[in-house]
């Protein structure tokens, strides 16, 4: 799968997908339960940062990651 290929993966898009599919709902529920709204605020800031990096990301950027 291309998403898991370190040579071609667009890491920011992968992070956004993970947040969309799993994290956002869990954080929203936990933040509401524990009265920790700042967690959701930080999650959205992180999401926006990843989204901003996704259009300029190239596979060469993967070399800078220590995976």
N, C-alpha and C positions, 0 to 999 in steps of 0.2 A: 504494500500500500504506500502510495506516495507520501501520505501524511507522516508516516513513520520512517521515511528515508531521510537520514541526516544530510545527505548530499543535495536534496531537492526541497526539503520541507520549508515552508514559510512559517517560521516559529510564531510571529505575531498573529497570523490567522489561526493557527492551531490554538493559541492561548485564548483568543476571542471565542472560538468554537467551544472550547472547554467551559468557559465562563457561561456562554449562552445555554449549553446543554445541561450542565450539572451545578455549577457554583451559584449562579445568581439566585435561583429559587431557595436553595439551602441557606444562603447568607441572609436573604430577606426574612425567612422564617426564624432563624436563630437570632438575628438582630432585633426583631420585634419581641421575641420571647425574653431575651436577656437585656432588653432596653439598651442596645449598643448600636444605635443608628449610624454612628461614625464608621462602622465596618462596611455598611452598604455604600456610604459616601466614598470611602477609599477604594472599594471594589470598582465603582464606576469610574473613578479617576484612573485606576490601573487599566481598565478596559479601554478607555479613551486613548491612553498612551500607546497600548498595543495596537489599537486600530490605526492610529496615526503612523506607526512604523510599518504597517503591513504593505502599503503601496510602494515604498522604497526598498523593501527587504529583498535581498538577493541570496542565493544559496551560498555565496562567499561569506556572508555574515555568519553562517552557521559555524565556520571555522573558529570564530572568536568565542563561541560558547564552549564551556567545559562540560561535555556530556559524557 
